[in-house]
């Protein structure tokens, strides 16, 4: 956990990077929070991202958790660098049923090369209640210099 505020210019860069993620755009993911060592992303329910039983597909839930972890790590990286996922484990605790899905990611330990993060994913119901549906632990690696965006 990190208590320091995130520099507004750094937050802007993180948000711009999230906006360039075509996978997140395809899923309709929205940024709920960006702070030093912490990022929260939300996925609205959509019928076209469900599996055969009507639950949001584990791949969509995992994508949001992985991206939240990556960006949480990115908030603590040196300027001009980026991160890539090198490993993650996800526990799917219950079916993804809800109006929205909130991935709350935080850095557990930041290193020069490897950063360990965790994410809790919650299903948010229309009545305001929530239930945890997934838990991720992820390792991110620092990439120098940051890869150039695809044209």
ZIQUIWO-V202336 format. One line per field, one symbol per residue. ss: DSSP state (A for helix, B for strand, O for the rest). phi: phi as a letter, one per 30 degrees, with the letter a starting at -180 (. if undefined). psi: psi as a letter, one per 20 degrees, with the letter a starting at -180 (. if undefined). Layout:
ss = ???
phi = ???
psi = ???
This chain:
ss = OOOOOOOAAAAAAAAAAAAAOAAAAAAOBBBBBBBOOBBBBBBBOOAAABOOOOOBOAAAAAAAAAAAAAAAAAOOOOOOOBBBBBBBBBBBOOOOOOOBBBBBBBBBBBOOOBBBBBBBBBBBOOOOOBBBBBBBBBBBBBBOOOOOOOO
phi = .bcdddeedddddddddddddddddedidbdcabbdibbbcbcddbddcccdcjdededddddddddddedddedcddeicbbbdcaabbccdaedbldbbccccbddacbdccbcbbbccccccddjdbbdcabbbbcccdcbddedddd
psi = qpiqqpphhggggghhgghiohghggikqqphqprojpppqpoqpphjkqaijjqpqhhggggggggggghgghhjqqpiraqqpiqqpppohrqnprhqpoooqqpgpprhgppprqpppqpprhjirqppiqpqpqpqqppprpqqqq.
